[in-house]
Amino acid sequence: QVQLVESGGGLVQPGGSLLLSCGGARGIFNVGWHRQAPGKQRELVAAITIGSTNFNYANFAKGRFTISRDNAKNTVYLQMNNLKPEDTGTYYCNAVRWPASHWGQGTQVTGAS
């Protein structure tokens, strides 16, 4: 049984920072952070491979967000800097090990305008 728990969301002023955590993301999974804004499709924010050897960032995340992991803590992080109102949404952690894909419940990020 895989249970992913996201935390670290909140209300943040423009230009502010948040650190999101995804607990339960063991080192056997490739992990991605996704987000979904109201009325929009869920989209990939950033992804990290099992050994932290490869990273993938959405264009809007490049230069502002950093994904990392601590396999000893079974945790994947998303450091978000220079946040903008358009970063508002629910942020989800997705752990993948073919053929299984696991999602957390999400954590809300609200960028003040």
C-alpha positions, -999 to +999 in steps of 0.1 A: +000+000+000+014+034-011+001+065+007+014+098-005+009+129+017+015+164+005+021+193+028+035+228+028+009+246+008-006+280+019-013+316+010+018+334-003+024+370-015+038+376-050+075+369-050+072+347-019+084+311-015+069+278-004+085+244+002+061+215-006+068+180+007+055+146-005+058+120+022+057+083+014+075+087-019+100+059-015+132+057-035+118+030-059+095+055-076+100+082-102+081+111-088+064+142-103+047+172-089+016+183-108-009+211-103-044+219-112-059+253-112-097+258-110-113+250-143-081+239-159-064+206-167-039+190-144-004+198-156+031+186-148+052+210-128+084+190-123+096+154-121+126+135-107+139+101-114+146+073-089+183+081-084+179+119-089+198+115-122+172+132-144+149+161-139+121+176-160+105+210-155+076+227-171+086+259-188+068+280-162+088+263-135+123+266-149+144+290-129+118+293-101+111+258-089+134+230-078+125+194-073+146+172-050+143+141-029+156+126+003+153+088-001+163+082+036+131+102+045+110+088+016+102+124+008+102+145-024+103+182-022+093+211-045+109+244-036+089+272-052+104+307-054+092+340-069+056+328-067+030+344-089-008+346-086-010+323-116+007+296-096-025+292-076-038+256-076-038+223-059-004+206-061-003+168-063+025+143-059+025+113-083+048+083-077+053+060-106+068+025-109+054+008-140+027-003-142+015+014-110+008+051-105-001+066-071-015+101-063-017+120-031-047+141-020-030+174-029-020+206-011-035+240-019-012+269-030-028+303-033-009+332-047-022+365-035-028+391-062 
